[in-house]
Amino acid sequence: MLRVNGIDVFYGDLQALRSISFEVLPKEIISMVGSNGAGKSTTLMALSGILRTKGGEIFFENRPIHLDSSSRIVEMGIVQVPEGRQLFPSLTVLENLELGAQFSKAKKAKKKTMEWVNKLFPRLEERKHQLAGTLSGGEQQMLAIGRGLMSCPTLLMLDEPSLGLAPILVKAIFDIIKEINQQGTTILLVEQNVFHSLTLSHRGYVLENGSVVMSGTGQDLLKNQHIRQSYLGL
């Protein structure tokens, strides 16, 4: 579904990604793990067209997309739920969700998708007329994911969905991610919670200093001594 071939990304003169290559197959959950500053969020922004690559290629469903606009990339089916949620706090829950359905495919499916989102997140249905800025952290994360789903993604990219959440909410968010995947949506997950993300994932990639240094199945990476020492404290 997604193939990334040797991309380089810079912030001015500072190189953030160094010849990154990886792939995502249909209906997989892929985790991208690493410490702060490793290049995880930068990778997602490059895939979304927010940051431009200075080398390499990105293919989505066998079509090159590294020169496409971010709006075109969303329309094709790649949707990012950003770190920090980036909601519109002065709009209601319902208005935030409706903003996710801006393109033709999403507009046509809006009613059906809204029913699915409300089934995944009953709390959003209960609070649909409440301002997004008044929701709890967990509810805001649910809303951010729900808004992403309203765009009818083929590939949903989640950037630190568990950040700042209480442990019981972290488990709930990961359970929902698993359910979204089981219903057919491919997931690319960026997470600092290495144990939860690799436990959930079919495969994973480890980023360090802007490069992929390791890859494998989620279970194999959890057994790796470097991962256990560096990221799990074992």
N, C-alpha and C positions, 0 to 999 in steps of 0.2 A: 504493500500500500504506500509506504513512505520509504524513500531511499535517499540518504544523505551521503554525498561523496566528497570528502576532503575539504570541508568549508573552513574558511578563515574569516574572522570578524574582528574589527578593530573599533576601539573608542578613541578617536583621534590617532595618536601615534602608538597607543597601547594596544597590543594584540590580546584579545580576550579568548578567542578560540583558535586552536592550532590544528588544522587539517582534521577536523572532526568527521568521522564516518560511522554510520549506524543504519539500521533498517527496522521498520515496524511492519509486521505482517497483519493481515485482516483479523479482527476479533481478538487480538492480543492485548494484554496489559503489559506495557514496558515501563520499567522504572529507570530513571536517571538519577543517580545518587552521587553525593560528594559534599565536601565542606563548603562553607560560605566562600564565594569568590572563585569557585571551581569552573564556572561557566554554564551552569545548568539553566538559569533564567535567560541568559544571553542566547543559548541555543533555541529556546522556545520563541524568543523575539525574532530570531533570524527565520525560523520556520513560518512565523506569522507575517513576515514582510515588514515588521517594524524596524528591524535593523537590516542593513544591506550587507551581503557577503562580499568579500574582496578576492575570493577564490573558491573553487569548488562548485558543486551543483547540488540542487535539491529537486527530487522528482516525487510527485504525488500521483498515484495511479498512472505511472509511466509518462507523466507530462511534466516538463521542467517548470518550476514555479519560482525560482530564485530571483527572477526579474519582475514578477507580478506584484501588483499593489496588494496591500493588506486586505482591502475590501474584497478584491477578486478572490483572494485565498480563502476568506471566510465563506464566500458564495460557493466555492468549490467543495467546502465541507470540512475545512480545518478551523477549529474554534479553540481559542485559548481562554481559560479562566485564570486571570492574572493573580500574582501574589498581592495580598492586601485587599483583594475583592473588587476594589474600584467601582463600587456601586454609586448610584445617584441618591444621596441621602435625603434630599428634599422631595423626592418622588416616592410614590407608594410602592409597595411590594408588587402589585399588579402592573403598574407602569414600568417598573424595572424589568419585569419578565417580558412584557410586550416589546420592549426595546430590542430584545434578542431576536425578534422575528421580523427582520427588515428586508430580507431578500425574497424573491418570488417563491422558491421552494418552501421556505419557512413560513411565509404568509399563508400559503395554501394549506399547510398542515397545522396552523396555529391552534385551532380548537383541539385537535387530537393531541398535539404535543403538550398543551396546557393541562389537559386531563392527566397525562402521564406524569408531568412534573408535580402536580398536586397529589398524585398517588404516591410518588416517591417522598414528597415532603408535605405531609398533611398540615404542618404548622404554617406553611406559606399560604395555604388556602384559608386557614383560620385568620390570618393577619394580612390578607390581601389589600385592605384599605389603610393599613398602618404605614407610616413613613419608614423607609428603609433605614434611615439614620437612627431610629429608636429601637431597632432590633438588637438582640444579644449577639455576641460574636459568632456563636454557633449558627444562629438563624441567618446571619448575614452571609456566612459561608454557604449555607444551603441555597440562599437566594442567588449567590454568584454562580453556583453550579447550575441551578435551574435556569438562569438567564442564558448560560452557555448552551444548554440543551434546547432552548427555544429556537436556536439557529439551525437545528437539525444537523448536527455534526456527524460526519463519517469518522473523523478522528477528533477526539476531545483531549485537549492538552491542559493538565491541571498543574498549577505552579504553587507548591506549598499549601495544599488544602487543609492540612492539620495545624498550621502555624497559629500559636497562641490559644489553642483550644484545650479544655480540660480533658483528661484521659478518657472519660466516658464518652465525650463527644468525638474524640479522635476515632474511637472504635466505630461509632455510628457513621461517621463520614466514610471510613474505609469500607464498611459494609454496603453503603450506598454505591460507592464506586464499583464494587464487585457486581452489584445488581445491574448497574447501568451497562457494564461490560457483558454480562450474561444475556442482556436483551439486544445485543448486537453491535454496540458502539465500541470501537477501538479506543484504547486509552494510552496516552503518553503522560506519565506521572513523574513530576519533579518533586522530590521530598528530602528533607533532612532526617525524617524519621525512618532510618534505614531498615530497621527490623520490620516494621509494619509494611513498608512499601515492597520490600523484597519477598516477604511472606505472601503478599497478595499477587505478585507479578509472575507472569510466565517467564520473562527474561529481564535482565538488567544490564545497564552500562554504568561504569564507575568513571567519573570525571575528576581529574586532578590537574590544577594549573592550566585549564583550557584544553586538555587532551583526554581522549578516552584511553584509560590505562588498563582496563579489565572489562570483560563481558562474560555472560553465561546465564544459565537459568537462575531464577530467584533462589532456589534451594542450594544450588552449587555455590553461589556467591555468599550465602549465609554461612556456609561451612568453611569458606576461605579464611586462612589465618590472618591475612592482612586486613580483611574486612572486619573480622572479629576484634582485632586489636585496635584498629584505627577508628572504627565507627560504632562498634557495639560495646567497647570497653571490657572485653572478655579476655 
